[in-house]
C-alpha cells in the first residue's frame, strides 16, 4: 500500500476549526473532478481541533469512498452531539 502524504487538513475559518476532505468524483482524460467537504470540529482551540481531527482521520477512507454518510457523523464523532 502506498504511503499517504500528510497534509494540513485542519483549517480555521472565522475563528472556528474545520477538517477538510477532498473527495475525487471521476476523471475525464487528464481532468480530475473533485469535491471538497468541510467537517466542522465545533471548537475554537487549536489543540482540541487537532485531537478531534485525529478521530476523523481514523475514518477518512470510509468517508471518501462513501461507506460513511454525512448523517452518520453524529454517531461516530461524540463532539458533534
N, C-alpha and C positions, 0 to 999 in steps of 0.2 A: 504494500500500500504506500502510495506517495505521501510524503510529509506535507502537511498543510502549512502555508506561510502564515505566521502570526501577524495579524493586523490590529490596529486600534479600532475596535468596533463600538466603543463607548463614546458617545458624543454628548456635549452639553448644549442644549437649545433653550434659551431664555431662562437659564437657571435650573432647569430640570434635566436629568440624565436619561438617555435613550440608548438602546442596544440596536445597532444596525445589522440587518441581514440582507444580503444580496441573493435573490432567487433567479436562477437562469431559466428562462422560459423555453426558448428554442433558438436555433441558429439557421440562417439562410445564407448560404455561401460563406463569405467572410464576416458577415454581420452577426453579432450575438445580441439577442434581445433579452434584457434582464429587468427585474423589478426590485426596488428597494423597499423593505419593510422595516419600520421602526417599532420596537417594543419598548414601551415606557417602563422605567425602573422605579418610579414613584419615590424618588429621593433627590435631595439637593446636595448630599455629601458624596464626595468622590470615592472615599474608601468604601462606603456602603454600596455604591454603584458598581465597583469592581467585584465585590462579593456576590452581588446579585447577578452580574454578568457571567460569572463562573457557573452559576446554576443554569443559566440559559445555554451556555456553551456546551454543557453535557448533552443537551437535546438538539443541538443545532443541525445535525444531519437529518434527523427526522422532520424538523421544521422545513428544511429546504426541499426535501422530496415529497412533502405533503402528507406524511403519515400523521403528524400532529397539526390539527387545525387551530385557528385563532380562538374559537370558543372553548377549547380545552386548556388554554393558558392558565385560567384561574385555578384549575385542579392541580396542575403541575407546579406552579410557582406560587408559594404561600404569600409573597409580598403583594400580590395583586388582589387579595381578598380585602 
